Amino acid sequence: MLAKLARDLPEQDGLFYEPKWDGFRCIVFRDGEDVVLGSRNEKPLTRYFPELIESLRANVPDRCVLDGEIVIAGPSGLDFDALSQRIHPAASRVELLSQSTPASFVAFDLLALGDSDLQTEPYAKRRHALERALKKARPPIHLTPVTTSPEVARDWFSRFEGAGLDGVVVKAGDLRYQPDKRAMIKVKHERTADCVVGGFRWHKAGGVVGSLLLGLFDAEGVFHHVGVASGFSVARRKEFVDTLDPYRESALEHHPWHVEGGPDGRVPGGQSRWNAGKDLTWEPLRPELIAEVSYDHLQQDRFRHATSFIRWRPDRSPASCTYAQLDTPVPIELEVVFGTTS
């Protein structure tokens, strides 16, 4: 079951609020000693998280199906980069990482228990059953916090962001589980930033712009690739071809992502773990054009998700586009989120 995006927290009787975890969505199937982890798009995850298998056998009912999130908690909160490193073809590498950066599983729904299919039951009843099923669970298996108070949910929305959480998920108490349907609501953080456009990629259809490559300067003046802006309309893709064209001339000369001896900062073009065959070639632009974009989450020194283009900023200079403008939340201890401390 998926969620549709909202920018305002809904308030009405019968709603339940949960923190939105920033990890790998995972369905856990257990039948006796057999434990299988599956991703949202039905790809197998079991081999990538061997440390969770014994913990699940020890902490969840003998026959059940759980919906939840696999996360890795680092010193500064949830570490999505460490989580991404797990999708590796070498079993030895996965085993090493499972010991150095062990994962946790956070359960937020119970879809089946014993012989009972709970998907047609209302969420309030499924939540009650989930609490009973995981009453004695111990880390790294966790039960997500839940509240019916909008005030508490708003507090989570701001306070838990420092631990790497994405926002708040809202579920109606009478909500049945609906696979592949956007039946829940997710309220996510959104901010804006002025970024230098250091390059672009052509759209797969050809002849139009597919995405803008964004950069920011750090305190030492190093220019880092921080993410992309994409999802443009057909008209805007065509419009951007003319907008970007003047900045293509002599773009490689002294470009900070193309310097002798290698660039100092993060650059675009790294291989995607999720789309191994995806064409990630890009064209440089003179780093002079400024775009204002909206973003929802900053993962260390880059945008966690693709950003949305808002407007061009001809009034800004490239040197003014630094990390200092970003609203970075103060980290808090994940134990507070997990409910193990007050």
Summary of the structure (lengths in Angstrom):
residues: 342
radius of gyration: 22.1
end to end distance: 30.9
largest distance: 67.3
contacts: 1020
relative contact order: 0.15
helix: 23%
strand: 34%
